[in-house]
Amino acid sequence: AVVSTQSGHYGRVIDILLDTIREQIASCMSSSYTTVTVAEATKLLFYDNQSKTKQFAEKHGWQGDGKVFRFSKTDKGDDRCVPIATVTQHLLEYAKELEMIV
């Protein structure tokens, strides 16, 4: 039998981490792109389906036609954006550290 060493709090910590990362990525997307497809946004935001991405986009007031989100030049986002490769690298390192702790 396989015994899980993960605490019950592990899932909640990961959810909070993903929500924070999604907010930062969304901020960067709106200032970096003029358009992004729903499929690409789904990948960038670490969602497993496009309906969750569309809900997220609606919550953030993103405009689109169901296939592409459009960001106007007035959507400023956060000026402190970090390249996605850097965010991804930090996320992976953090996940590895969490896994070692648990």
PyRosetta script that sets phi, psi and omega in degrees:
from pyrosetta import init, pose_from_sequence

init()
pose = pose_from_sequence("AVVSTQSGHYGRVIDILLDTIREQIASCMSSSYTTVTVAEATKLLFYDNQSKTKQFAEKHGWQGDGKVFRFSKTDKGDDRCVPIATVTQHLLEYAKELEMIV")
pose.set_psi(1, 141.1)
pose.set_omega(1, 178.4)
pose.set_phi(2, -91.7)
pose.set_psi(2, 128.1)
pose.set_omega(2, 179.9)
pose.set_phi(3, -104.5)
pose.set_psi(3, 126.2)
pose.set_omega(3, 179.5)
pose.set_phi(4, -82.4)
pose.set_psi(4, 131.9)
pose.set_omega(4, 177.9)
pose.set_phi(5, -98.0)
pose.set_psi(5, 3.2)
pose.set_omega(5, -178.7)
pose.set_phi(6, -77.7)
pose.set_psi(6, 133.8)
pose.set_omega(6, 176.4)
pose.set_phi(7, -72.5)
pose.set_psi(7, 158.6)
pose.set_omega(7, 175.9)
pose.set_phi(8, -64.0)
pose.set_psi(8, -20.8)
pose.set_omega(8, -179.3)
pose.set_phi(9, -83.0)
pose.set_psi(9, -14.5)
pose.set_omega(9, -176.6)
pose.set_phi(10, -57.3)
pose.set_psi(10, -47.7)
pose.set_omega(10, -179.0)
pose.set_phi(11, -61.2)
pose.set_psi(11, -41.2)
pose.set_omega(11, 179.6)
pose.set_phi(12, -66.1)
pose.set_psi(12, -41.0)
pose.set_omega(12, 178.6)
pose.set_phi(13, -62.2)
pose.set_psi(13, -43.4)
pose.set_omega(13, 179.2)
pose.set_phi(14, -64.3)
pose.set_psi(14, -41.1)
pose.set_omega(14, 177.8)
pose.set_phi(15, -61.0)
pose.set_psi(15, -43.8)
pose.set_omega(15, 178.7)
pose.set_phi(16, -63.9)
pose.set_psi(16, -42.6)
pose.set_omega(16, 178.9)
pose.set_phi(17, -61.3)
pose.set_psi(17, -46.4)
pose.set_omega(17, 179.5)
pose.set_phi(18, -64.0)
pose.set_psi(18, -40.4)
pose.set_omega(18, 177.8)
pose.set_phi(19, -61.2)
pose.set_psi(19, -42.6)
pose.set_omega(19, 179.1)
pose.set_phi(20, -64.6)
pose.set_psi(20, -43.6)
pose.set_omega(20, 179.7)
pose.set_phi(21, -64.5)
pose.set_psi(21, -42.7)
pose.set_omega(21, 179.4)
pose.set_phi(22, -60.9)
pose.set_psi(22, -41.2)
pose.set_omega(22, 179.2)
pose.set_phi(23, -62.6)
pose.set_psi(23, -42.2)
pose.set_omega(23, 179.5)
pose.set_phi(24, -68.1)
pose.set_psi(24, -42.2)
pose.set_omega(24, 178.8)
pose.set_phi(25, -64.8)
pose.set_psi(25, -42.4)
pose.set_omega(25, 179.1)
pose.set_phi(26, -60.2)
pose.set_psi(26, -41.1)
pose.set_omega(26, 178.6)
pose.set_phi(27, -61.9)
pose.set_psi(27, -43.5)
pose.set_omega(27, 178.8)
pose.set_phi(28, -68.7)
pose.set_psi(28, -38.8)
pose.set_omega(28, -179.1)
pose.set_phi(29, -61.1)
pose.set_psi(29, -43.6)
pose.set_omega(29, -176.2)
pose.set_phi(30, -68.2)
pose.set_psi(30, -24.3)
pose.set_omega(30, 178.1)
pose.set_phi(31, -96.6)
pose.set_psi(31, -17.3)
pose.set_omega(31, -176.4)
pose.set_phi(32, -97.2)
pose.set_psi(32, -30.0)
pose.set_omega(32, -174.8)
pose.set_phi(33, -114.2)
pose.set_psi(33, 150.9)
pose.set_omega(33, 169.0)
pose.set_phi(34, -94.1)
pose.set_psi(34, -32.7)
pose.set_omega(34, 174.1)
pose.set_phi(35, -142.7)
pose.set_psi(35, 153.1)
pose.set_omega(35, 173.4)
pose.set_phi(36, -151.5)
pose.set_psi(36, 137.2)
pose.set_omega(36, 180.0)
pose.set_phi(37, -71.0)
pose.set_psi(37, 156.9)
pose.set_omega(37, 178.3)
pose.set_phi(38, -62.3)
pose.set_psi(38, -39.5)
pose.set_omega(38, 179.7)
pose.set_phi(39, -61.9)
pose.set_psi(39, -43.9)
pose.set_omega(39, -180.0)
pose.set_phi(40, -69.0)
pose.set_psi(40, -40.1)
pose.set_omega(40, 177.7)
pose.set_phi(41, -61.7)
pose.set_psi(41, -37.6)
pose.set_omega(41, 178.1)
pose.set_phi(42, -60.2)
pose.set_psi(42, -43.0)
pose.set_omega(42, 178.5)
pose.set_phi(43, -67.4)
pose.set_psi(43, -46.8)
pose.set_omega(43, -177.3)
pose.set_phi(44, -62.1)
pose.set_psi(44, -34.3)
pose.set_omega(44, -177.0)
pose.set_phi(45, -92.9)
pose.set_psi(45, 5.5)
pose.set_omega(45, 176.5)
pose.set_phi(46, 60.9)
pose.set_psi(46, 36.6)
pose.set_omega(46, 174.0)
pose.set_phi(47, -95.4)
pose.set_psi(47, 155.8)
pose.set_omega(47, 179.9)
pose.set_phi(48, -98.0)
pose.set_psi(48, -5.9)
pose.set_omega(48, 174.2)
pose.set_phi(49, -151.9)
pose.set_psi(49, 157.9)
pose.set_omega(49, -173.3)
pose.set_phi(50, -73.2)
pose.set_psi(50, -23.7)
pose.set_omega(50, 179.4)
pose.set_phi(51, -66.1)
pose.set_psi(51, -36.6)
pose.set_omega(51, 176.1)
pose.set_phi(52, -66.0)
pose.set_psi(52, -37.9)
pose.set_omega(52, 178.2)
pose.set_phi(53, -64.5)
pose.set_psi(53, -41.7)
pose.set_omega(53, 179.7)
pose.set_phi(54, -65.6)
pose.set_psi(54, -37.8)
pose.set_omega(54, 175.8)
pose.set_phi(55, -63.8)
pose.set_psi(55, -43.3)
pose.set_omega(55, 178.2)
pose.set_phi(56, -60.9)
pose.set_psi(56, -45.1)
pose.set_omega(56, -179.0)
pose.set_phi(57, -63.3)
pose.set_psi(57, -41.2)
pose.set_omega(57, 179.0)
pose.set_phi(58, -63.3)
pose.set_psi(58, -42.5)
pose.set_omega(58, 178.9)
pose.set_phi(59, -60.2)
pose.set_psi(59, -33.6)
pose.set_omega(59, -177.7)
pose.set_phi(60, -94.8)
pose.set_psi(60, 1.8)
pose.set_omega(60, 176.2)
pose.set_phi(61, 73.8)
pose.set_psi(61, 25.7)
pose.set_omega(61, 178.7)
pose.set_phi(62, -73.8)
pose.set_psi(62, 141.6)
pose.set_omega(62, 178.5)
pose.set_phi(63, -95.4)
pose.set_psi(63, 143.4)
pose.set_omega(63, 178.7)
pose.set_phi(64, -173.9)
pose.set_psi(64, 174.6)
pose.set_omega(64, -178.2)
pose.set_phi(65, -110.8)
pose.set_psi(65, 12.7)
pose.set_omega(65, -178.0)
pose.set_phi(66, 98.3)
pose.set_psi(66, -19.6)
pose.set_omega(66, 178.2)
pose.set_phi(67, -118.6)
pose.set_psi(67, -28.0)
pose.set_omega(67, -177.2)
pose.set_phi(68, -136.8)
pose.set_psi(68, 135.0)
pose.set_omega(68, 171.8)
pose.set_phi(69, -94.3)
pose.set_psi(69, 140.2)
pose.set_omega(69, 179.0)
pose.set_phi(70, -118.4)
pose.set_psi(70, 133.5)
pose.set_omega(70, 178.5)
pose.set_phi(71, -114.3)
pose.set_psi(71, 128.8)
pose.set_omega(71, 178.4)
pose.set_phi(72, -81.5)
pose.set_psi(72, 162.0)
pose.set_omega(72, 179.0)
pose.set_phi(73, -66.2)
pose.set_psi(73, -17.8)
pose.set_omega(73, 178.1)
pose.set_phi(74, -80.0)
pose.set_psi(74, -15.7)
pose.set_omega(74, 174.0)
pose.set_phi(75, -73.6)
pose.set_psi(75, 106.5)
pose.set_omega(75, -172.7)
pose.set_phi(76, -89.9)
pose.set_psi(76, -34.2)
pose.set_omega(76, -177.9)
pose.set_phi(77, 63.6)
pose.set_psi(77, -166.7)
pose.set_omega(77, -176.9)
pose.set_phi(78, -93.9)
pose.set_psi(78, 128.8)
pose.set_omega(78, -179.7)
pose.set_phi(79, -71.3)
pose.set_psi(79, -10.9)
pose.set_omega(79, -178.2)
pose.set_phi(80, -95.5)
pose.set_psi(80, 33.7)
pose.set_omega(80, -176.7)
pose.set_phi(81, -63.1)
pose.set_psi(81, 144.4)
pose.set_omega(81, 179.2)
pose.set_phi(82, -114.1)
pose.set_psi(82, 139.0)
pose.set_omega(82, 178.4)
pose.set_phi(83, -55.7)
pose.set_psi(83, 142.8)
pose.set_omega(83, -176.2)
pose.set_phi(84, -57.1)
pose.set_psi(84, -34.4)
pose.set_omega(84, 179.4)
pose.set_phi(85, -62.7)
pose.set_psi(85, -39.3)
pose.set_omega(85, 179.0)
pose.set_phi(86, -67.7)
pose.set_psi(86, -44.5)
pose.set_omega(86, 178.3)
pose.set_phi(87, -60.8)
pose.set_psi(87, -45.6)
pose.set_omega(87, -179.8)
pose.set_phi(88, -61.4)
pose.set_psi(88, -44.2)
pose.set_omega(88, 179.8)
pose.set_phi(89, -61.1)
pose.set_psi(89, -44.9)
pose.set_omega(89, 178.6)
pose.set_phi(90, -64.6)
pose.set_psi(90, -39.5)
pose.set_omega(90, 178.4)
pose.set_phi(91, -61.6)
pose.set_psi(91, -45.5)
pose.set_omega(91, -179.8)
pose.set_phi(92, -64.3)
pose.set_psi(92, -41.9)
pose.set_omega(92, 178.4)
pose.set_phi(93, -63.3)
pose.set_psi(93, -43.4)
pose.set_omega(93, 179.6)
pose.set_phi(94, -63.9)
pose.set_psi(94, -42.8)
pose.set_omega(94, 179.0)
pose.set_phi(95, -61.6)
pose.set_psi(95, -40.5)
pose.set_omega(95, 177.8)
pose.set_phi(96, -63.3)
pose.set_psi(96, -42.5)
pose.set_omega(96, 178.2)
pose.set_phi(97, -63.1)
pose.set_psi(97, -42.8)
pose.set_omega(97, 177.8)
pose.set_phi(98, -61.1)
pose.set_psi(98, -41.5)
pose.set_omega(98, -179.7)
pose.set_phi(99, -64.0)
pose.set_psi(99, -38.5)
pose.set_omega(99, 178.9)
pose.set_phi(100, -67.2)
pose.set_psi(100, -35.7)
pose.set_omega(100, -180.0)
pose.set_phi(101, -67.9)
pose.set_psi(101, -44.0)
pose.set_omega(101, -176.8)
pose.set_phi(102, -79.8)
pose.dump_pdb("model.pdb")
